[in-house]
């Protein structure tokens, strides 16, 4: 639908989590990257934290990191503000672009043919709202008359983050039982390595080049079925 994806802009997760999403959307393995990045500090009214909601109004400094990762004809943009996970006023953003369309958050645009543009919206389906008596839980996403994602753990009352954790636990169980990998040690090392290089690019103010690492060779030798993280 989107054609060949060559650009992904991710503003939903920090560090290697955000890098992992960029690589997945772009279909990148262990290719080298040229990384440019900057850090920007700005004041923000403090919101919730791990300790709970704010008890008074106060301004604090927050840091935003914006980085570009160029993978030989494909580009990822990492953009994250350290308050985003809890903030009431800093939204998440995802943009994935191909040569035939794009997904911009929940808006989908694509070409049916060169002269016929189409627009759709990914609709989040949750039970338990208004007069619905199914119980409060996430059901999935629909778009264009089809389910694009169904929550396999419904009707458990889980947050999106908890659904992601449950998915990892289920995938790890399957790996232990069958050897089918889902996010190997090499993948985690590569994502963290690129995250470290983003921090280095922020610190130096200049471009940083990644290089081939030993875990990429290990993954190739084992067919990407190495130890899971």
N, C-alpha and C positions, 0 to 999 in steps of 0.2 A: 504493500500500500504506500509506504513512504519512499520506496525505491532504495537506492544505495545511501545509507546514512554516513555522513561525513562530519557532522557537527553535533555536539551535545553540550549544553550549558546546564550545570547542576548546582543548585543552591538548596540542598536539603540535608546535607550531612557533612561532618567535619573529617579532616585527616584522611586516613586510608579508606574510610567508608565512602566518602565522596569520590575518591579516585577510583574505587572499585566500580561504582555506578558509571562513571565516565568510560572506563574500559569496556564494560559490558554493553553499553549502548552503542559504542563505536565498533564493537567486535575486535578489540585489540587484545593481543596476547602479551608477548614479552618484547615487542618492538621498542626500539629506543625512541626517546622523546626529547624535544627542545622545550624547556620550561622557562617561562617568564612570569614574575609575580611581584605583587606589591602588597604591603600592609597599610591599613588606614585606620586611624583612631578618631572616634567622634563621640560626643556626649549622647546619652540616652537616659530616659527616665527608667530607673530600675524596675524590673518586673518580677515574676515568680522565679524561684530557684529551687534547687533540691531541698532547701530548708522549708519551702512553702511559699505562699503568696506574700507580697510586700506588706509591711506594717506601717510604712510612711512613704511619702514621696521624697525621692532623692535622685540626683543625677550622678551617673557614673560614666567612665570612659569604656567604650567597647571597641573591639578590634575586628575589622573586616579584612579578610584575605581574598584577593582576586588573582587567579593564576590562569595562564593559557598553557596547554600541553599540546604540542604539535607532533603528530605521529605520521610524518611523510604523506601529506595529503588529507589527513583527518585531524580535526582539532577538538579538544575538550576545553571547556571553561569551568574552572572551579571557583565558586563564589560562596563564602560562608562568613556569617557574623556569629561571634561566639555566644550571643544570647539567643540564637534562633530556636533552639530546642524548647525553651520555656516561654519565649517572648509572646506577649499578646499583640504586639504591633509590628513584628518582623515576620513576614510570610515566607513560605517555601516556594521555590520556582524550579520548573523543569522544562527545558526546551530541547527537542530532538529533531534534527532536520535532515531530510533526505532529498534526492533530486526530484522526487515526485510528490513530496508532501512534508508535513511537519506535525508534531504534537507539541502544543504549547500549554503546559499544565493540563487542563481537561479538554481543551479545544483541539480538534483534529481537522486538518485540512489536507486534501490530496486531489490528484487529478485522476478522474475516471478514464479520460483520454486527454490529448493535448488541448482540447477546446472545451472540456467539461469539468469545471472545478466542483468539488464536493466539500461540505462542511458538516461535521458531526460533533457531538459532545460526549465525553465519557461521563456517565451518570453513576454516582455512588449509590448503592442500594443498602440501606440499613433497616433492620426490623426494630419495632418498638417505638417508632415515632408517631406523634399525633394519636390517632385512635387504634393503631396497630397493636394487637395483643400477642404477637409471637415471642415477645421477650426482647430485650435490647441486645442486639448483636449485629456485627457487620456481615453482609451477605455476599458482596462482591461488586463488580463494575460491569455495566452493560453499555453498548454503543452500537448504533446502526442495527438494532434489533437482535443483537447477539451478546451472549455473555463472553467477556474477555478475561474475566477473573472471577472465580468462585472461591470463597473462603472455605477451605477444607475442614476447618475446626468449628464452623457454625453448628449449633447455636450457642457455643461457649461464649460467655461475656468477656471478650478480650479486646484490649486496645490494639491499634495497628502495630505498635512496637512489640506487644506480646504475641501477636500473630506471627510476626517475623521471627521471634525467638522460637516459637513452637515449630515453625517451618524448618529452622536450623536443627532443632532436636530431632525432628522426624527424619530429616535428610542424613543426619549423623547415624541414626539407627539403621537406615537403609545401607549406608556405607559399611557399617560393621557387619551387617548380615550378608551383603552381596558384593561388596567391594566397589560399588558404583559411587564415583566421587561427586562432590558438589561444590566445594571450595577448598582446594588443597593448600598445603603449606606454602608451595611455590607461589600460588596466587596471592595469598596473604602477604608473603615477603615482598612481592613485586609492588603491591598496592602501598605498603608501608614505605618501601624504598622511594617511590615517586612522591609520597607525602613528605618524606624527609628532604627531598630535593626541592619541593615547593618552599619549605621553610628556609632552605639555603638560598633560594632565589630572592626571597623577601629580604633576608639579611644582607645579601651582597648587592642587590639592586641590578644585577646583570643576568643574562641568560645562563642557564645551567643545562648541560647535556647529560642524559642518562647513558649508562653503558650496560653491556651484557653481564649478567650476574650468574653465579654458579647454580642457583636454584632453577633458572630457566633451562640449563643443560640437564639437570636432574629430572625436571618435569618432562622434557622431551624424551629422555631415555626410558622413563617409566610410563610413557603414554599418558601423562597427566593424571595418573592414578596413585600419586604419592600420599604421604601422611596428610590427614585432614587437620585443619586448624579448629 
